Amino acid sequence: MYLNVVPAIVICGDREVTTHAFLDPGSSFSFCERKLMNALNAPGSPKSVTIHTMTAPHTLDSEAVSVSVEPLKGGNRIELSEVVVVDEIPVKPNITPNPRDLQRPDYLRGVDLPHVEGATVTLLIGANFPEALRVEIVRNGSYGCPDAVRTPLGWSLLGPAFKTVTAPHNETSCFVAHVSATVPQPSMQVMFLKDESDVMSTDGEFDDCQGDVRLQAMSKEDRRTYALMKQSVEYINGHYQLPLPWRYDCQTILKWPGNGLLA
């Protein structure tokens, strides 16, 4: 299977590395391998992200770097910031097709597919840099054949491999579906408790709320409503039913003396 992998030059300061880049519109962040960061001597800043894949989300505490990338044979340079550093990008370079496979179909004639011998995929460019993923030309193959796609970083094949190409049939690449920045827990608490006046004493009325910062930040009226809902919710005939939240029992309703004498 051909993925949208292209050879590219990655630059940081006065250093550059020739490598392969995976153009992945299914990823909301961009990544580079740590060995690429070290080879470029790129300075990093702490970065924590939550990575959601086909299996389960996990939090990655790493670094982020800023680099530039350009086509192997020269062209416009694209700036990439906040590239998250990982130990490995589990994608392999495309297998170089047989020259006869490139000349046989008319749609592939003239397509230049350079390959960097010995280089691995050390850069993944996600949808946060659409200028690198922009499709300039597509040459569609017939059923069961790959398409030829040209982006600002050059040509690549995308789709089923030619029958003359031998590749493992049981390998599937699905790296990143979605990435979100992880907010540190202290910052989350500040969002709820940025004003001390938001925190009201429960006066022992809602002891089960003491360990819940969100409930402590509620007003007394909100906490009473929450407790009422928690205690009286019922599931009847396929529907959940609750009493009116601001209608309390007779003991909590203020009773005023009759005003008949004043009439």
C-alpha positions in Angstrom: 0.0 0.0 0.0 1.3 3.4 -1.0 0.9 6.3 1.5 1.5 9.9 0.9 5.2 9.8 1.8 7.6 12.2 0.1 11.4 12.8 0.4 12.1 16.2 1.9 14.8 18.4 3.4 14.2 19.5 7.0 16.0 22.6 8.2 16.6 24.2 11.6 19.1 27.1 11.8 22.2 26.2 9.8 21.5 22.4 9.8 19.5 20.3 7.4 18.6 16.7 7.2 17.3 14.7 4.2 14.5 12.4 5.2 11.0 11.2 4.3 7.9 13.0 5.4 4.4 11.5 5.8 1.7 13.8 4.8 -1.2 12.8 7.0 -4.5 14.9 6.8 -5.9 12.5 9.5 -3.7 13.9 12.2 -4.5 17.2 13.9 -0.8 17.7 15.0 2.6 17.3 13.4 5.3 15.1 14.8 9.0 14.4 14.3 11.2 11.6 15.7 13.7 12.5 18.4 16.6 11.4 16.3 15.6 14.1 13.7 15.4 16.7 16.5 18.9 15.7 17.7 20.4 15.7 14.2 19.1 19.2 13.7 20.1 20.3 17.2 16.7 21.9 17.4 15.8 23.5 20.7 12.6 22.2 22.3 10.0 23.5 24.7 7.9 21.3 27.0 4.7 20.0 25.4 2.0 17.7 26.7 -0.7 16.3 24.3 -3.4 13.7 24.4 -3.2 11.3 21.4 -6.4 9.6 20.3 -5.9 6.6 18.1 -8.0 3.6 17.0 -7.2 1.9 20.3 -7.3 4.2 23.3 -6.2 7.8 24.1 -3.0 8.4 26.0 -1.1 11.4 27.2 2.4 12.2 25.9 4.7 14.5 27.9 7.4 15.5 25.4 8.8 18.6 23.6 7.8 20.7 20.7 10.2 22.1 18.1 10.1 24.6 15.2 11.6 23.5 11.8 11.3 24.2 8.1 10.7 21.8 5.3 11.3 22.0 1.6 11.1 19.7 -1.5 14.1 17.4 -2.1 14.9 19.1 -5.3 14.3 22.7 -4.0 11.3 24.9 -3.9 9.3 26.9 -1.5 10.1 26.5 2.2 7.3 25.7 4.6 7.6 26.7 8.3 6.4 24.2 10.8 5.9 25.2 14.5 4.9 23.2 17.5 6.1 19.9 16.0 5.7 17.3 18.8 8.7 15.1 19.4 8.1 11.3 19.5 10.4 8.3 19.8 9.1 6.7 16.5 6.8 7.4 13.7 5.4 3.9 12.6 5.3 4.6 8.9 7.7 3.2 6.3 8.8 4.9 3.1 7.0 3.8 0.0 8.6 1.0 -1.9 10.2 2.2 -5.1 8.1 0.9 -8.0 9.6 -1.0 -10.9 10.5 1.5 -13.7 8.3 -0.5 -16.1 5.3 0.1 -13.8 5.8 3.8 -14.1 6.1 3.8 -17.9 3.3 1.3 -18.7 0.3 3.4 -17.7 0.1 6.7 -19.5 -1.0 8.6 -16.4 2.3 7.9 -14.7 4.6 9.1 -17.5 6.7 12.0 -16.4 6.0 11.5 -12.7 9.2 12.0 -10.7 9.4 9.8 -7.6 12.8 10.3 -6.0 13.8 8.1 -3.2 16.4 8.7 -0.4 18.3 5.5 0.1 18.5 4.5 3.7 16.3 7.3 5.0 13.3 6.5 7.1 10.1 8.5 7.8 11.1 10.9 10.6 8.5 13.7 10.0 4.7 13.5 10.0 3.0 16.7 8.8 -0.6 16.9 9.9 -3.7 19.0 9.0 -2.4 21.9 11.2 -0.2 22.8 8.2 -2.6 22.5 5.2 -0.1 24.4 3.0 2.1 21.3 3.0 -0.8 18.9 2.2 -2.4 21.0 -0.5 -3.1 18.8 -3.6 -1.8 20.5 -6.8 -2.3 17.7 -9.3 -3.9 14.3 -9.2 -3.5 11.6 -11.9 -6.1 8.9 -11.3 -5.2 5.3 -11.8 -7.6 2.6 -12.9 -9.2 0.3 -10.3 -6.6 -1.5 -8.2 -3.9 0.9 -9.1 -2.4 3.9 -7.1 -3.1 7.5 -7.9 -0.2 9.9 -8.5 -0.5 13.0 -6.2 1.6 16.1 -6.3 1.8 18.4 -3.3 4.1 21.4 -2.6 6.7 18.8 -1.4 6.6 16.7 -4.6 5.0 13.7 -6.2 4.0 10.5 -4.3 1.8 7.5 -5.0 -1.3 6.9 -3.0 -3.3 3.7 -3.0 -2.8 0.0 -3.7 0.7 -1.1 -4.7 1.5 -2.6 -8.1 1.3 -6.4 -8.4 5.0 -6.5 -9.0 5.7 -4.9 -5.6 6.2 -7.3 -2.8 5.1 -6.0 0.6 3.6 -7.4 3.8 -0.1 -7.9 3.5 -0.8 -7.9 7.3 0.6 -4.5 8.1 -1.8 -1.5 8.6 -0.8 2.0 9.4 -3.2 4.1 11.5 -1.1 6.5 13.5 -3.1 9.5 14.7 -6.8 10.2 14.5 -6.9 13.3 16.8 -4.6 15.1 19.1 -5.5 17.7 21.7 -3.4 19.8 24.0 -3.5 18.6 27.6 -4.4 21.3 30.1 -2.5 20.9 33.4 -4.8 20.1 36.4 -3.9 23.3 38.4 -5.0 25.4 35.4 -8.3 23.5 35.4 -8.9 24.3 39.1 -8.1 28.0 38.4 -10.8 28.1 35.8 -13.4 27.1 38.4 -11.9 28.9 41.4 -10.5 32.0 39.9 -12.5 34.1 42.4 -12.6 33.0 46.1 -16.1 34.4 46.3 -17.2 31.6 44.0 -16.5 29.1 46.8 -19.2 29.1 49.4 -19.4 27.1 52.6 -21.8 24.2 52.5 -22.5 24.5 56.3 -22.6 20.8 56.4 -25.7 20.8 54.2 -24.0 18.9 51.4 -21.2 16.8 52.9 -21.0 14.6 49.8 -19.9 17.6 47.8 -16.9 18.5 49.9 -14.4 16.5 47.7 -15.9 17.9 44.4 -14.4 21.2 43.4 -17.1 21.8 40.9 -19.9 21.5 43.4 -18.1 23.7 46.0 -17.9 26.4 43.3 -21.7 26.3 42.9 -24.1 28.7 44.6 -26.1 27.3 47.5 -29.2 27.3 45.3 -27.4 25.4 42.6 -26.2 22.8 45.1 -29.7 22.3 46.6 -31.1 21.8 43.0 -28.3 19.3 42.3 -29.0 17.4 45.4 -32.8 17.3 44.7 -32.1 16.0 41.2 -29.8 13.3 42.5 -32.2 12.1 45.1 -35.5 12.2 43.2 -34.8 11.3 39.6 -37.1 8.4 38.4 -37.3 6.4 35.2 -40.9 6.0 34.2 -42.3 4.6 30.9 -39.0 5.2 29.1 -38.5 8.7 30.4 -36.6 10.3 33.2 -38.8 12.5 35.5 -37.8 15.1 38.0 -39.8 17.4 40.3 -39.7 21.1 39.8 -36.2 22.1 41.0 -37.3 25.3 42.8 -40.4 23.9 44.5 -39.4 22.6 47.9 -41.4 20.7 50.5 -43.6 22.5 53.0 -40.9 22.7 55.6 -38.7 24.8 53.4 -41.4 27.2 52.2 -41.6 30.4 54.1 -45.0 31.0 55.7 -46.3 34.5 56.2 -49.1 35.4 58.7 -52.5 36.0 57.2 -53.3 39.6 56.4 -57.0 39.4 56.9 -56.9 41.9 59.7 -55.2 44.5 57.5 -57.8 44.2 54.8 
